[in-house]
Amino acid sequence: MFAYKKNYFLIIENTKDLDLENIKIQKKFTIIYRNKKGNECIDDIKKFRKFCKLKRISFYITNNINLMVVTNSDGIYLSASNLSFKALNLNKSKFKIIG
């Protein structure tokens, strides 16, 4: 039996960890940005997001709604260890929720 994967998920902690020039297949990759240290500049994340849009790569932010809105990402990734987003009112918004 042979199965095709529809999407590949890449979890990064810094935007400099991944070179998007090496990704040739579009719409097959999803990047999940998770930065526990919080020391990266928002402008760098916005530039990375813009380049993801040009390459047609989905971009999600982990557990940070404010950063998700500022960077205009595709959605939010909620981890299992996060308990603060129980009553999340993003169901009617344009953002997607994965996790």
Secondary structure, DSSP 8 states (H G I E B T S, - for coil): -----S-EEEEESSGGG--GGG--STTSEEEEE--SS--S-HHHHHHHHHHHHHTT-EEEEES-HHHHHHHT-SEEE--TT--TTTT---TTSS-EEE-
